[in-house]
Amino acid sequence: MTIAVIGAGLGGLALARVLYVNGIDAVVYERESARGARGQGGMLDLHSGTGQRALREAGLIDKFHAIARPEGQDLRLLEPDGTLLLQQDTPDDAPLERPEVDRVDLRNLLLDSLPEHAVRWGRAFTSADDGVLYFADGSSATYDLLVGADGADSRVRALLTDTRPVHTGQNVVELGIPDIDRTHPDLAAMVGRGNYWVLGNGQSLSAQRNGDGRVRIYLSFHTAEDWFAASGIPFGDPAAARMRLIELFAGWDPRFTALIAACDDTILPRSITTLPIGLTWPSRPGVTLLGDAAHLMPPVGQGANMALLDGALLGLALAAHPDDFPAAVREYEREMFARTSAAAQQSARAQEILMAPDASRKMLAFFQPD
Ligand SMILES: Cc1cc2nc3c(=O)[nH]c(=O)nc-3n(C[C@H](O)[C@H](O)[C@H](O)COP(=O)(O)OP(=O)(O)OC[C@H]3O[C@@H](n4cnc5c(N)ncnc54)[C@H](O)[C@@H]3O)c2cc1C
C-alpha cells in the first residue's frame, strides 16, 4: 500500500515520521525545490497536550527540548500610547508547558528524522485520478492513500469538499529586524526575549524574538479583503512601504513606529482566511486531509499544534490498521473533526478579543482573570 502525502509542512512531516517509526513507508511530495527554498516564518509555542504530544509519539521529544526556547514565553502587553499593561517573565525553572520554538528548527528536526528519499522536492501536486497523482512538472506517481497536508490553499481539499477558506477581515504585514542585538540594542531590550504586543483600535503591532537574533514584526489591520490592493502600500518598494505603514500608525508612541523603521526589506503581506468551524466531509477510502488543509483557523496559536497532532494520530491509526486503511481514516477523521472544531472555536474567540475595539484591556482580562 502506497501512502502519498502532499506537503512537507509540520503536519505532513509528523505523519511521515510516525509512520516511519512504526515501520510504514510514505512518500511526501513538496512543491518547494529544497528545504531552504522559502523562509518558514517565526516562532510557535508548542502545547504539552497537542504539539508536544505529537513529538512524543514521533520519538522526538528530547530533541525538541534541546531546541525549544522556554524564555520565548515572555510576554509584554502594551497600549498604543506606550502604557505597559502586563509583563510576564519566564522563570528559569518554569515547566515546559508552552515553550517557543523557531519554526525552521522544528521543521528541520522532522526532516532530519526521515530517510533522505522520504521527501520528493519540487513536486507541486495538481490533481489525482484513479490512484494516480499528477504534478506540475508533468510527472506522475501512484498511490493507495492520498493525504492532503498542503496547507491553507490545499488543492487536495477539492477531492473531499467544495468548501473554500473565506477572509476573516484581518490583513497582516510581516516585517523583521535582523541581528537586533547588534543593530538596535535599545529596541532589542524593549521587545525582550519573547512576545511583545501592542493592541490598538482596529489594528495592532506585535513583535517576537526569534532564536537567530531576528525580531519579527506583525502589523495587523482589521480591513476588507481587497485592502492590500486598495491601501496603496507600495510593497514593491520596501522603504516607501515602511514609510506608508508608519503613517498608518500615526498617534502611536514613537517607540513602536521605530520598530517599523528599523526593519529590513523583507515585507510580506498576508490575508488571513479561515475554513468554517466544524467543517466535515463524508469519509472516502483513498483520501483524507490534515492540518490547515482540513481546518484552517485564525493564527492565534493552535494551527501548528493541531497539524502536528493530526499527523501523529493519523500515523498511529494507520499503524493500528495496516490492512484496513479506510477504517483507519474513519477513526482518525472522527477524532480530528471533534478536536479541531473545539480548537477552532477557541481560536475564533481569541481572534474576537484581538479584533475588539478595547483589545488591550480585554487581553489583559484574559491573562489576569478576576
Ligand atoms: C502569521 C502566522 C502566524 C502563526 N502563528 C502560529 C502559532 O504561533 N502557533 C500555531 O500553532 N500556529 C500558528 N500559525 C498557524 C500555522 O502556521 C499553521 O496552522 C501550520 O503551519 C499548518 O501546518 P500544515 O502542515 O497544515 O501546513 P503548512 O505548514 O502550510 O505546510 C503545507 C506544505 O504544503 C506545501 N504545498 C502546498 N501546496 C502544495 C502542492 N500543491 N503540492 C505540493 N506541496 C504543496 C507547502 O509548500 C508547505 O510546505 C500561524 C500562521 C500564520 C499565517
The ligand as an SDF file (V2000), in Angstrom:
LIG
                    3D

 53 58  0  0  0  0  0  0  0  0999 V2000
    1.3370   34.7490   10.6470 C   0  0  0  0  0  0  0  0  0  0  0  0
    1.0150   33.3820   11.1950 C   0  0  0  0  0  0  0  0  0  0  0  0
    1.3970   33.0550   12.4880 C   0  0  0  0  0  0  0  0  0  0  0  0
    1.0760   31.7950   13.0090 C   0  0  0  0  0  0  0  0  0  0  0  0
    1.4520   31.5120   14.3080 N   0  0  0  0  0  0  0  0  0  0  0  0
    1.1320   30.3160   14.8300 C   0  0  0  0  0  0  0  0  0  0  0  0
    1.4820   29.9790   16.1700 C   0  0  0  0  0  0  0  0  0  0  0  0
    2.0990   30.7760   16.8920 O   0  0  0  0  0  0  0  0  0  0  0  0
    1.1520   28.7590   16.6480 N   0  0  0  0  0  0  0  0  0  0  0  0
    0.4650   27.8370   15.8790 C   0  0  0  0  0  0  0  0  0  0  0  0
    0.1720   26.7340   16.3800 O   0  0  0  0  0  0  0  0  0  0  0  0
    0.1230   28.1090   14.6090 N   0  0  0  0  0  0  0  0  0  0  0  0
    0.4330   29.3180   14.0680 C   0  0  0  0  0  0  0  0  0  0  0  0
    0.0720   29.6020   12.7920 N   0  0  0  0  0  0  0  0  0  0  0  0
   -0.6470   28.5870   12.0150 C   0  0  0  0  0  0  0  0  0  0  0  0
    0.3290   27.5740   11.4750 C   0  0  0  0  0  0  0  0  0  0  0  0
    1.3090   28.2450   10.7190 O   0  0  0  0  0  0  0  0  0  0  0  0
   -0.3760   26.5640   10.5770 C   0  0  0  0  0  0  0  0  0  0  0  0
   -1.5680   26.1280   11.1820 O   0  0  0  0  0  0  0  0  0  0  0  0
    0.5190   25.3410   10.3180 C   0  0  0  0  0  0  0  0  0  0  0  0
    1.6920   25.7280    9.6510 O   0  0  0  0  0  0  0  0  0  0  0  0
   -0.2280   24.3150    9.4800 C   0  0  0  0  0  0  0  0  0  0  0  0
    0.6380   23.2660    9.1460 O   0  0  0  0  0  0  0  0  0  0  0  0
    0.3560   22.3790    7.8670 P   0  0  0  0  0  0  0  0  0  0  0  0
    1.3840   21.3100    7.8650 O   0  0  0  0  0  0  0  0  0  0  0  0
   -1.0770   22.0010    7.8200 O   0  0  0  0  0  0  0  0  0  0  0  0
    0.5410   23.3690    6.6330 O   0  0  0  0  0  0  0  0  0  0  0  0
    1.8010   24.2190    6.1650 P   0  0  0  0  0  0  0  0  0  0  0  0
    2.7500   24.4690    7.2790 O   0  0  0  0  0  0  0  0  0  0  0  0
    1.2380   25.3950    5.4320 O   0  0  0  0  0  0  0  0  0  0  0  0
    2.5250   23.2650    5.1150 O   0  0  0  0  0  0  0  0  0  0  0  0
    1.9540   22.9740    3.8700 C   0  0  0  0  0  0  0  0  0  0  0  0
    3.0610   22.4910    2.9340 C   0  0  0  0  0  0  0  0  0  0  0  0
    2.4570   22.0400    1.7280 O   0  0  0  0  0  0  0  0  0  0  0  0
    3.1930   22.5320    0.6360 C   0  0  0  0  0  0  0  0  0  0  0  0
    2.2790   22.5900   -0.5120 N   0  0  0  0  0  0  0  0  0  0  0  0
    1.2440   23.4390   -0.6920 C   0  0  0  0  0  0  0  0  0  0  0  0
    0.6100   23.1750   -1.8650 N   0  0  0  0  0  0  0  0  0  0  0  0
    1.2760   22.1270   -2.4140 C   0  0  0  0  0  0  0  0  0  0  0  0
    1.1040   21.4050   -3.6350 C   0  0  0  0  0  0  0  0  0  0  0  0
    0.1310   21.7060   -4.4970 N   0  0  0  0  0  0  0  0  0  0  0  0
    1.9630   20.3910   -3.8990 N   0  0  0  0  0  0  0  0  0  0  0  0
    2.9580   20.0650   -3.0310 C   0  0  0  0  0  0  0  0  0  0  0  0
    3.1680   20.7320   -1.8750 N   0  0  0  0  0  0  0  0  0  0  0  0
    2.3380   21.7550   -1.5630 C   0  0  0  0  0  0  0  0  0  0  0  0
    3.6830   23.8980    1.0900 C   0  0  0  0  0  0  0  0  0  0  0  0
    4.7950   24.3550    0.3310 O   0  0  0  0  0  0  0  0  0  0  0  0
    4.0370   23.6010    2.5500 C   0  0  0  0  0  0  0  0  0  0  0  0
    5.3630   23.1300    2.6800 O   0  0  0  0  0  0  0  0  0  0  0  0
    0.3850   30.8520   12.2360 C   0  0  0  0  0  0  0  0  0  0  0  0
    0.0180   31.1730   10.9170 C   0  0  0  0  0  0  0  0  0  0  0  0
    0.3230   32.4340   10.4000 C   0  0  0  0  0  0  0  0  0  0  0  0
   -0.1070   32.7730    8.9800 C   0  0  0  0  0  0  0  0  0  0  0  0
  1  2  1  0
  2  3  1  0
  2 52  2  0
  3  4  2  0
  4  5  1  0
  4 50  1  0
  5  6  2  0
  6  7  1  0
  6 13  1  0
  7  8  2  0
  7  9  1  0
  9 10  1  0
 10 11  2  0
 10 12  1  0
 12 13  2  0
 13 14  1  0
 14 15  1  0
 14 50  1  0
 15 16  1  0
 16 17  1  0
 16 18  1  0
 18 19  1  0
 18 20  1  0
 20 21  1  0
 20 22  1  0
 22 23  1  0
 23 24  1  0
 24 25  2  0
 24 26  1  0
 24 27  1  0
 27 28  1  0
 28 29  2  0
 28 30  1  0
 28 31  1  0
 31 32  1  0
 32 33  1  0
 33 34  1  0
 33 48  1  0
 34 35  1  0
 35 36  1  0
 35 46  1  0
 36 37  1  0
 36 45  1  0
 37 38  2  0
 38 39  1  0
 39 40  1  0
 39 45  2  0
 40 41  1  0
 40 42  2  0
 42 43  1  0
 43 44  2  0
 44 45  1  0
 46 47  1  0
 46 48  1  0
 48 49  1  0
 50 51  2  0
 51 52  1  0
 52 53  1  0
M  END
$$$$
